Amino acid sequence: MQTQIQHLYNQRDLGHGAAATILHPAVLVAMLVAIALILWRPRKFAIASLFLSVFLIPRWEVVVVAGLHFYIRLIIILAGFILVIRARFAIAGGLNSIDKLFMVWVLYRAFAVTVTNWPVGVLEQIYICLQAYCGYFLLRYLIRSEEDIRRAAKALAITAAILGVCMVYEQISHTNPFDALFGGMPTSTEMRNGTVRAEATFGHAILAGCFGATLVPLYFWLWKKKERAFALVGFIGSTLMVLTSNSSTPVLAYVGGILALFLWPLRRHMRLIRWGIVAGLAALAIVMKSPVWWVISHINVIGGSGGYDRAFLIDSCVRHFKDWWLIGTNQNGNWGYDMWDLSDQFVAEAESGGLFTLVCFIAIISLGFRRLGIMMKRVEPRMQWLFWCLGSVMLAHIFAYFGVAYFDQSEIWWFAFLAMIGAATIPLSHPAIAQTATAPAETKFPQFAEVASAWAEPQAVPAHDSRPQGHWMWEQ
């Protein structure tokens, strides 16, 4: 098991993997079509093309050039990044606080891992930085308004439906259909209690299930936006992904996202609920003989789950604080049995880049919640459901992060989600709107969709204006 997961993890970088190019003719055609649609068709086609290609093309398809491994999703992202360069890096609303913190987080994490493992892993960090920066800002460029969020959600719903059907087939036939159709590196089907843990195109069954689980709150928003066919298809697909992954973490993320949606009637009392959660954890810490994180060890939704392993991983990380706090560590494998497996995103951040990286990652999550919360207070009631659903997606991600660390195309979904928050909270980044912070509540952002769309779309520059085309209204 360790060898298999480590082999999949190495598929992230430019220097490991297959000895030669693995590229099925159908994948080559799909890649070229996706790139063409991204670069030369309207933006509404680019969003769907990017998601469908990144999540449906098998992860093992790779082009090897001079010993460097270019996986297909990176090639598509790099090609799409031409749009960002052509637009002179103009993104809707300009750089917000999440964008800036994201850049610092990625850079310091790569620096820390490089220093800790020097000279091994340099190419891997180059790959991670390329995928993170190019992927994130490409998505920030493509997702500019509420309408773009709707297009992205619809594309993700279709993707989840396709993956869900394929994972059902995988569990029934004990054969990954993507292996059968496109070939690639032979992998053994993972079993738990006699049932297949389907993974489709993802690096692990848990990641596949979490992808489906964290999408669910978006379907409730689509349903209210009268996109009920997409909402229903996506919901069924995501549910199938969660069930066929045969893992506890996706189930918890699925339940967490839906639970957050059910708290909608209590949205005006969230401060009391948050402090109630803090008080509950404090009470548990007082009455428990072990630290509070050992509660995770008692969670076993699917028989054979690794709740104890996750709790022990967190406990080991806390006990070895002095080993990783400055710049991370590569010695976590010596802390105990299976401690090489960073199956917790927060622990992975700590041990990869130290305390600074962990704080940056938590701050990104906190800023996302904060921006969504502020916008909820400033828009009309009919617009609040979007922000609540996005907050529910964030909570689902947090539930998932306690059971897995993203390392495959799941990272692209995380980047896309942060881009959705950026698009949904554009008014908070606009200087003119910032001056209205003390305005009466009824004057704050009365028509979010119209305002966001106006700021997000490129505006024509008058003929007498010497500035180049492509400036955004918010820059003028």
C-alpha positions in Angstrom: 0.0 0.0 0.0 2.8 2.4 0.9 4.6 1.8 -2.4 1.4 2.4 -4.4 0.5 5.7 -2.7 4.0 7.0 -2.9 4.1 6.1 -6.6 0.9 8.0 -7.2 2.3 11.0 -5.2 5.4 11.1 -7.3 3.2 11.6 -10.3 2.9 15.3 -9.3 6.4 16.3 -10.4 8.5 16.6 -13.5 11.2 14.1 -12.7 9.5 10.9 -11.7 7.0 8.5 -13.2 6.9 6.6 -16.5 10.1 6.0 -18.4 8.5 7.1 -21.7 5.5 9.0 -23.0 2.1 7.4 -22.2 -0.5 9.1 -24.4 -3.6 7.4 -25.7 -4.7 8.7 -29.1 -8.1 9.5 -27.7 -6.5 11.5 -24.9 -4.4 13.4 -27.3 -7.4 14.4 -29.3 -9.3 15.4 -26.1 -6.4 17.4 -25.0 -6.1 19.3 -28.3 -9.8 19.9 -28.4 -9.8 21.2 -24.8 -6.9 23.6 -25.5 -8.6 24.9 -28.7 -11.9 25.5 -26.8 -10.1 27.3 -24.0 -8.0 29.5 -26.3 -10.2 30.3 -29.2 -13.8 30.0 -28.1 -15.8 32.2 -25.8 -15.0 32.0 -22.1 -18.2 30.0 -21.3 -16.8 27.1 -23.3 -13.4 27.5 -21.6 -14.6 26.8 -18.1 -16.4 23.6 -19.1 -13.5 22.4 -21.3 -11.0 22.9 -18.5 -13.0 21.0 -15.9 -14.0 18.2 -18.1 -10.5 17.6 -19.4 -8.7 18.0 -16.0 -11.0 15.6 -14.1 -11.9 13.1 -16.8 -8.5 12.5 -18.5 -6.6 9.7 -16.6 -3.9 11.0 -14.3 -1.2 8.7 -15.7 -1.3 10.1 -19.2 2.0 11.9 -19.6 4.4 13.4 -22.2 8.0 12.8 -21.3 10.5 15.3 -22.8 14.2 15.2 -22.0 13.4 13.3 -18.8 10.8 15.8 -17.7 7.2 14.6 -17.1 4.4 16.8 -18.3 1.1 15.4 -17.2 -1.9 16.2 -19.3 -3.6 18.5 -16.8 -0.4 20.6 -16.5 -0.2 20.9 -20.3 -3.8 22.1 -20.5 -3.3 24.5 -17.7 -0.1 26.0 -19.2 -1.9 26.4 -22.5 -4.8 28.1 -20.9 -2.5 30.4 -19.0 -1.8 32.1 -22.3 -5.2 33.8 -21.8 -4.0 35.3 -18.5 -0.8 36.5 -20.1 -2.7 37.9 -23.1 -5.0 39.8 -20.7 -1.9 41.2 -18.9 -2.8 39.3 -15.7 -6.0 41.2 -15.3 -8.4 39.4 -13.0 -11.8 40.4 -11.9 -11.7 42.7 -8.9 -7.9 42.8 -8.9 -5.7 40.9 -6.4 -7.7 40.3 -3.2 -6.4 39.2 0.2 -6.8 35.5 -0.6 -4.9 35.8 -3.8 -1.9 37.5 -2.1 -1.9 35.0 0.8 -2.2 32.1 -1.7 1.0 33.3 -3.5 2.9 33.5 -0.2 1.6 30.1 0.9 2.7 28.3 -2.3 6.0 30.0 -2.5 7.1 29.5 1.1 5.9 25.9 1.1 7.9 25.1 -2.0 11.0 26.9 -0.5 10.7 25.0 2.7 10.3 21.6 1.1 13.2 22.3 -1.3 15.5 23.3 1.6 14.5 20.3 3.8 15.0 17.8 1.0 17.8 19.4 -1.0 18.8 18.4 -3.7 15.9 15.9 -4.0 12.5 17.1 -5.0 13.4 20.3 -6.8 11.6 19.4 -10.0 8.6 18.3 -8.0 8.3 21.8 -6.3 8.7 23.4 -9.7 5.8 21.3 -10.9 3.7 22.2 -7.9 4.4 25.9 -8.3 3.5 25.8 -12.0 0.3 24.0 -11.4 -0.7 26.2 -8.4 0.1 29.6 -9.8 -1.0 29.0 -13.4 -4.0 26.9 -12.4 -5.2 29.3 -9.8 -4.9 32.5 -11.8 -6.3 30.9 -14.9 -9.4 30.0 -12.9 -9.4 33.5 -11.4 -9.4 34.9 -14.9 -12.1 32.5 -16.2 -14.5 32.8 -13.2 -15.4 36.5 -12.9 -19.1 36.7 -11.9 -22.1 34.9 -10.6 -22.9 33.7 -14.1 -19.4 32.1 -14.4 -19.9 30.4 -11.0 -23.1 29.0 -12.4 -21.3 27.7 -15.6 -18.5 26.2 -13.4 -21.1 24.5 -11.1 -22.9 23.0 -14.1 -19.7 21.7 -15.7 -18.7 20.2 -12.3 -22.1 18.5 -12.1 -21.7 16.9 -15.4 -18.2 15.8 -14.5 -19.4 14.3 -11.2 -22.2 12.4 -13.0 -19.8 10.8 -15.5 -17.3 9.9 -12.7 -20.1 8.5 -10.5 -21.3 6.1 -13.2 -17.7 5.0 -14.0 -17.1 4.4 -10.3 -20.2 2.3 -10.0 -19.0 0.2 -12.9 -15.6 0.0 -11.2 -17.1 -1.3 -8.0 -19.2 -3.9 -9.8 -16.7 -5.2 -12.3 -13.6 -4.7 -10.1 -12.0 -2.9 -13.1 -11.3 0.8 -13.4 -13.0 1.8 -16.8 -10.3 4.4 -17.4 -7.6 1.7 -17.1 -9.6 -0.5 -19.5 -10.2 2.2 -22.1 -7.0 4.1 -22.0 -4.4 1.7 -20.7 -1.6 3.0 -18.6 0.3 1.8 -15.6 -1.2 -1.4 -14.1 -2.7 -0.9 -10.7 -4.4 -3.4 -8.3 -7.9 -2.6 -7.2 -8.0 -1.7 -3.5 -10.5 -3.5 -1.4 -12.1 -2.9 2.0 -14.3 -5.5 3.7 -14.7 -7.3 0.4 -15.9 -4.1 -1.5 -13.9 -2.2 -4.1 -12.8 1.3 -3.2 -13.4 3.0 -6.6 -11.1 5.8 -7.6 -11.8 6.6 -11.3 -9.2 9.1 -12.5 -8.1 10.2 -9.0 -5.0 9.2 -7.1 -7.0 7.5 -4.3 -10.5 6.5 -3.6 -10.7 9.0 -0.7 -9.8 11.8 -3.0 -12.4 10.7 -5.6 -15.1 10.5 -2.9 -14.1 13.9 -1.4 -14.3 15.5 -4.8 -17.9 14.4 -5.1 -18.8 15.2 -1.5 -17.5 18.8 -1.5 -19.6 19.6 -4.7 -22.9 18.8 -3.1 -23.7 22.3 -1.6 -23.3 23.8 -5.1 -26.2 21.7 -6.4 -28.6 23.2 -3.9 -27.7 26.6 -5.2 -28.2 25.4 -8.8 -31.6 24.0 -7.8 -32.7 27.4 -6.6 -31.3 29.1 -9.7 -33.7 26.9 -11.8 -30.9 24.7 -13.1 -32.7 21.7 -11.6 -31.6 19.1 -14.2 -27.9 19.9 -13.6 -28.5 20.0 -9.9 -30.2 16.6 -9.8 -27.7 14.9 -12.1 -24.8 16.3 -10.2 -26.3 15.3 -6.8 -26.8 11.7 -8.0 -23.3 11.6 -9.5 -21.6 13.0 -6.3 -23.6 10.6 -4.1 -22.5 7.7 -6.2 -18.9 8.9 -5.9 -19.1 9.1 -2.2 -20.7 5.6 -1.8 -18.5 3.8 -4.2 -15.3 5.3 -2.7 -16.1 3.1 0.3 -14.3 5.6 2.7 -15.4 7.4 5.8 -13.8 10.8 5.0 -16.0 11.5 1.9 -19.1 10.5 3.9 -18.2 13.0 6.7 -17.5 15.7 4.1 -20.8 14.9 2.4 -22.7 15.1 5.7 -20.8 18.2 6.8 -21.7 20.2 3.7 -25.4 19.2 3.9 -25.5 19.9 7.7 -24.2 23.4 7.0 -27.0 24.0 4.5 -29.5 22.9 7.1 -28.2 25.6 9.4 -29.6 28.2 7.0 -32.6 29.1 9.2 -30.1 29.9 12.0 -27.8 32.1 9.9 -28.4 35.1 12.1 -27.2 33.2 15.2 -23.9 31.8 13.8 -21.8 33.7 16.3 -23.6 31.8 19.1 -23.2 28.5 17.3 -19.4 29.1 16.7 -18.8 29.9 20.3 -20.9 26.9 21.3 -18.6 24.7 19.2 -15.6 26.2 20.9 -17.1 25.7 24.3 -18.0 22.1 23.4 -14.4 21.4 22.4 -13.1 23.0 25.6 -15.5 20.9 27.7 -14.3 17.7 25.9 -10.7 18.7 26.5 -11.5 19.0 30.2 -13.3 15.7 30.6 -11.2 13.6 28.2 -8.2 11.8 29.5 -6.6 12.2 26.0 -6.2 15.4 23.9 -9.4 16.4 22.1 -8.2 15.3 18.7 -8.4 11.7 19.8 -12.2 12.0 19.2 -11.4 11.3 15.6 -10.2 7.8 16.5 -13.8 7.0 17.5 -15.2 7.9 14.0 -15.8 4.8 11.9 -18.5 5.4 9.4 -17.2 2.6 7.1 -15.9 -0.5 8.7 -12.1 -0.6 8.7 -11.7 3.2 8.6 -8.4 4.8 9.8 -9.8 7.2 12.4 -7.2 6.0 14.9 -4.4 6.5 12.3 -5.5 10.1 11.7 -5.7 10.8 15.4 -2.3 9.3 16.0 -0.9 11.4 13.1 -2.2 14.6 14.6 -0.9 13.6 18.0 2.6 12.8 16.6 2.7 16.1 14.8 1.8 18.0 18.0 4.4 16.0 20.1 7.1 16.7 17.5 6.4 20.4 17.2 10.0 21.3 17.7 11.0 19.1 14.7 8.9 20.9 12.1 7.8 24.4 13.4 10.5 26.4 11.5 10.7 24.9 8.0 9.0 21.5 8.1 10.6 18.1 8.3 11.2 15.0 6.2 11.7 12.8 9.2 8.0 12.2 10.0 8.3 8.6 8.8 10.4 7.9 11.9 7.7 9.1 14.3 5.8 5.8 14.2 4.1 3.2 12.1 2.7 4.7 8.9 3.6 8.2 9.9 5.0 8.8 6.4 1.4 8.9 5.1 0.3 12.5 5.6 -3.4 11.7 5.4 -4.4 15.0 7.0 -4.1 18.3 5.1 -3.3 20.4 8.2 -0.6 18.0 9.2 0.7 17.9 5.7 1.0 21.7 5.7 2.8 21.7 9.0 5.3 19.0 8.1 5.9 20.3 4.6 6.5 24.0 5.4 6.4 24.5 9.1 4.3 26.7 11.3 4.2 29.6 8.8 2.8 27.4 6.0 0.2 26.0 8.4 -0.9 29.5 9.5 -1.1 30.7 5.9 -3.3 27.7 4.9 -5.6 28.3 7.9 -5.7 32.0 7.1 -6.8 31.3 3.5 -9.8 29.3 4.9 -10.5 32.0 7.5 -10.4 34.8 4.9 -12.7 32.8 2.6 -15.3 32.5 5.4 -14.9 36.2 6.4 -15.4 37.5 2.9 -18.5 35.3 2.4 -19.9 36.4 5.7 -19.4 40.1 5.0 -21.0 39.8 1.7 -24.0 37.9 3.2 -24.7 40.9 5.4 -24.5 43.4 2.5 -26.6 41.9 -0.2 -30.3 41.4 -0.7 -31.8 38.3 0.9 -32.4 36.7 -2.5 -28.6 36.8 -3.1 -27.5 35.4 0.3 -28.1 31.8 -0.6 -25.0 31.8 -3.0 -22.7 32.8 -0.2 -24.2 30.4 2.3 -23.7 27.5 -0.2 -20.1 28.5 -0.9 -19.5 28.6 2.9 -21.0 25.1 3.1 -18.6 23.9 0.4 -15.7 25.4 2.5 -17.0 23.4 5.6 -17.1 20.2 3.5 -13.5 20.8 2.4 -12.5 21.2 6.1 -14.1 17.9 7.0 -12.3 16.3 4.1 -9.0 17.8 5.1 -9.1 16.0 8.4 -8.9 12.7 6.5 -6.8 13.3 3.5 -4.3 15.7 1.9 -5.0 16.7 -1.6 -2.3 15.8 -4.1 -3.9 15.1 -7.5 -6.5 17.0 -9.6 -8.4 17.6 -6.4 -6.1 20.6 -5.9 -7.6 22.1 -9.1 -11.1 21.9 -7.6 -9.7 23.6 -4.4 -8.2 26.4 -6.6 -11.5 26.7 -8.5 -13.4 27.1 -5.3 -11.2 29.9 -4.1 -11.7 31.5 -7.5 -15.4 31.3 -7.0 -15.1 33.1 -3.6 -13.0 35.8 -5.3 -15.6 36.3 -8.0 -18.5 36.3 -5.5 -16.9 38.8 -3.3 -15.6 41.3 -5.9 -17.3 44.3 -4.3 -15.1 43.9 -1.2 -12.0 44.5 -3.4 -13.3 47.6 -5.0 -12.2 50.9 -3.5 -15.4 52.7 -4.3 -17.5 50.1 -2.5 -15.1 50.0 0.5 -16.1 53.6 1.2 -19.7 52.6 1.6 -19.0 50.4 4.6 -20.9 52.7 6.9 -23.8 53.2 4.5 -27.3 52.1 5.6 -27.9 48.4 5.1 -30.5 48.9 2.3 -27.9 50.7 0.2 -25.2 48.1 0.3 -24.8 46.0 -2.8 -28.5 46.0 -3.9 -27.9 44.1 -7.1 -24.8 41.9 -6.6 -25.2 40.1 -10.0 -25.4 43.3 -12.0 -22.6 45.0 -10.1 -20.2 42.0 -10.2 -20.9 41.4 -13.9 -20.2 45.0 -14.7 -16.9 45.0 -12.9 -15.9 41.6 -14.2 -16.3 42.0 -18.0 -13.7 43.9 -20.1 -14.8 47.4 -21.0 -14.2 49.1 -24.3 -11.6 51.9 -24.2 -12.6 55.2 -25.9 -10.9 55.9 -29.2 -9.1 58.9 -27.8 -7.7 56.9 -24.9 -4.1 55.9 -25.4 -4.2 53.0 -22.9 -4.1 49.5 -24.4 -7.3 47.5 -24.7 -8.2 45.0 -21.9 -8.5 47.2 -18.9 -11.3 46.4 -16.5 -13.9 48.8 -15.3 -12.6 48.5 -11.7 -9.2 49.8 -12.9 -10.6 52.9 -14.5 
